[in-house]
């Protein structure tokens, strides 16, 4: 996959962090249960990423969703995005900035000018665990399950069907 990306003259790959959570927080108060993991099937969206003059940057978006969206009152604005430049080719002078973007703006694009790029999904319990450890949210959140929760099947086809990744992108 990385060879393909390099052949397409791309040096970075956009990834989405998909929040997973335990179905029963009483039984799993740390919000992690691999055998009974859930994720949101809806509620994902993207907003144009603006430059310093508040003009939309071409081919750059801020992606939102999951627990960071549903419990946004407990998540600082700068930590609500689910997009990350999760895979990139390191080089001298390249810097990873706050907000998981790079100082080379082209590497922050979701696609190149000639076609769409590969993307990848990172499935993580991290946000669920953080919300249950945070004193301001732990008692306010009784469950993460809602009408749009679905059990995670640990199969790429599910992420594909939910539109969270594209064919052949399972890690």
Residue pairs with C-beta under 8 A, 6 or more apart in sequence:
1 118
1 168
1 169
2 87
4 118
5 13
5 87
5 117
5 118
6 89
8 112
8 115
8 117
9 112
10 112
10 117
10 118
11 88
11 89
11 91
11 104
11 107
12 85
12 87
12 88
12 89
12 102
12 104
12 107
12 108
13 85
13 86
13 87
13 88
13 117
13 118
13 119
13 120
14 83
14 84
14 85
14 86
14 110
14 117
14 119
14 120
15 83
15 84
15 85
15 86
15 87
15 119
15 120
15 121
15 122
16 63
16 82
16 83
16 84
16 119
16 120
16 121
16 122
16 164
16 165
17 66
17 82
17 83
17 84
17 121
17 122
17 124
17 126
17 127
18 39
18 66
18 82
18 121
18 122
18 123
18 124
18 159
18 164
19 39
19 40
19 66
19 67
19 68
19 82
19 124
19 125
19 126
19 127
19 128
20 37
20 38
20 39
20 123
20 124
20 125
20 128
20 152
21 31
21 37
21 38
21 39
21 67
21 125
21 128
21 144
21 145
22 28
22 30
22 31
22 32
22 33
22 36
22 37
22 38
22 125
22 128
22 144
23 33
23 36
23 37
23 38
23 145
23 149
23 151
24 33
24 36
24 143
25 31
25 132
25 141
25 142
25 143
25 144
27 33
28 36
29 132
30 129
30 132
30 133
31 125
31 128
31 129
31 131
31 132
31 144
32 125
32 128
32 129
36 151
37 125
37 151
37 152
37 154
38 144
38 145
38 149
38 150
38 151
38 152
39 66
39 123
39 149
39 150
39 152
39 162
40 65
40 66
40 67
40 70
40 146
40 148
40 149
40 150
41 148
41 149
41 150
41 162
42 148
43 65
43 66
43 69
43 70
43 148
44 63
44 64
44 65
44 66
44 69
44 82
44 163
44 164
45 63
45 64
45 65
46 61
46 62
46 63
46 64
47 61
47 62
47 64
48 56
48 57
48 60
48 61
48 62
49 56
49 57
49 60
49 61
49 62
49 108
50 56
50 57
51 57
57 105
57 108
58 109
59 109
59 110
59 111
59 112
59 113
60 105
60 108
60 109
60 110
61 83
61 110
62 81
62 83
63 81
63 82
63 83
64 80
64 81
64 82
65 82
66 82
66 127
67 127
67 128
67 131
67 144
68 75
68 79
68 80
68 81
68 82
68 127
69 80
70 144
70 146
71 131
71 137
71 141
72 80
74 131
74 134
74 136
74 137
74 140
74 141
75 127
75 131
78 98
78 99
81 99
81 100
83 100
83 110
84 100
84 122
85 96
85 100
85 101
85 102
85 107
85 108
86 120
86 122
87 120
88 94
88 102
88 107
93 103
94 102
94 103
94 104
94 107
95 102
95 103
96 102
97 103
101 108
102 108
109 117
110 116
110 117
110 119
111 117
118 166
118 169
119 165
119 166
119 169
120 165
120 169
120 171
121 159
121 164
121 165
121 169
121 171
122 171
123 152
123 159
128 144
131 137
131 138
131 141
132 138
132 141
150 158
150 162
152 158
156 165
156 169
156 170
159 165
159 170
160 166
160 167
